[in-house]
Each structure stands twice: as C-alpha cells, then as structure tokens.
C-alpha cells in the first residue's frame, strides 16, 4: 500500500440490482489504491453488506425509489475510510445488530461481517441533503 492521500466517490441507484456495480466500483478503487488483494476482497464484502443494508432497511418502505446513495472511499495516512450517504429512513443505532452466530440460517450476518472486517463503524448525522452517513474505517 502506497501512502497516498486519495479519494473516489460514485453514486448508485438505491436498489439490490446496483450492488454488483457497488462491488465493481470498490474493487477498481482498491486496485487503484494498491490495496493487498486478500484485504481487497474482505473490504468489498463489507461494502456490499453495508450497501445491501441501506437498500433493505433504510428503504424498506420505498422499494421502487429513484433515490441514489453515494459511496466514497478515501485513504489518508494509511487509514481507509468508506462513507455511505443516503436519504432513507433515519438509522436507529440501537436496532443495528446481527443475529446470533449459532443460529444456522441464511441472512442476518452482514453487520457481523462488517464488524469483523472493519476497525470502526460510526453513524454520523447526515449533512444536507443526506439523512444517513455511515462511516467505516480500517487501518492499513
């Protein structure tokens, strides 16, 4: 990893169909940032899970929205910061948790994977026009 201060951002339609584009964008940025390939795939997983949670939870009542979410990936002084901005239902932090790990069934572990991969997860107040701003960080 080169010690460069870099930032890339892109907006996506809030839809499960956009998740493949979110993953492709993330992979391209991590390649540009010269992040180790093994770590790159873990980070892509964390980003995809976070984006899926925005679609699934923040827009649960608006399945046909034309809203867009922004994903910004920045690297400064060996700290990777991934920010998500959306205009969906405000996040209630107390309700953000994963299901029990030993409960064997599909789904519900995205938050667990994000917590395992990233060093920190913060919900910051969204600055207008945004309502939600999720910030994931990872020391490289």
N, C-alpha and C positions, 0 to 999 in steps of 0.2 A: 504494500500500500504506500503510495507516494503521499507525502504530506502536502497536499494541495487544498486550498480553500475553494470549493466548488459547490454549485447548486443547480439543480434542474427541477422543473415542475411541469406538470401537464394536467389538464382537466379531462374528466371522463363522465359519460352519462351514468347516473346512479342506476345500475342495472346489473344483474348477475351476468348478463351477456358481455359486459365490459371487463369482467375480471381477467380474461385472457390478455386483454390489452394492458391492464394494470401490471400483470406479471411480466409481459414483454418489455414494457417501459422500464420497470425496475431492473430487469436483467441487463438491458442496454446501459442504464446509468451505472450500475455496479461494475460493468465491464469497463466503461469509460473511466471510472474512478479507480480502476485496477484493484478491486477488492478480491481477495482469495476466493477461488471457485467454490470450495466447500461452504464457506461462510455465506457466499452469494446466494446459494440455494436456500439456506435457512432464512436469510433475510427476505427473500422473495415469498417464502411461505408465510412469514409474519405479516408482510404487507398484504398478501392476498386474503389472509384471515381477517385483518382489520377492515379491509375494503368490503369483504363479504358481510361483516357485522354492521357496517353502515347501511348497506342495502337491506339487510334482514331486519334490523332493529330500528334505525333512525327513520326508515321509510316504509316500515311495516304497513302503515295505513295508506300509503301512496304508491302502490305497485306500478302504476303507469306514469310516474313522474318524468318530467323532462329536465329536472334539476341535474346539475353537474357537481361532482366532487373534485377537489384539487388534491393531488398528491405531490408533495415537494420533498425531494431528497437532497440533503446538504451534508457536506463534510467540511469540518473546520477543526484544525489542530487535533487530528486523529479521533474526532468524535463524529459519528454518523448520526444525523437527525432526520427522521422521517415524519413529516407532518401531513395530516389529513384534514381537509376543510370541507364542511357540508352544511346544508341549510335544513336538515331533517329535524325530527323530534329531539329536543334537548336531552343530552345524556344524563341519566341519574346514576352517578358513580356507585352508589350503594347497591345498585342492582347488577353491576358488571362483575360477574363471577362465572367460573366454569363449573360444569357438573363434576360429580365425584369421579376420580380417575378409575376406580374399580367398577364403576357402573358400565358394563360392556354393552355399548350400543353406538351406532353411528351418530356423529354430530355432537356439538356442545363443548368441544375441546379447543376451539380456536383461541380463546382467551388464555388457556393453559399454555398452548404452544407459543403465543406471543410473549407471555411472561418468562418462559424458559429461554427464548432466543434473545430477547432484548434486555438491556440493563435497567431501563426505566420506561414507565408508561405514565403519561400525565394527560389529564383532560384540562385544557386551558380554556378560558372564556373565548368564544369566537369573536373576532373583531368584525364589524360590519363589512360586508353583507352576510358573513358567516354566523351560524349559530353554534356549531361544534368545531373544536380544534383538538384533535388527538395528536400527541407528540410522543414518538418512540425514539429512544436513544440507545446507542451502542458504542462503547469504547473500542476502537480498533487496535 
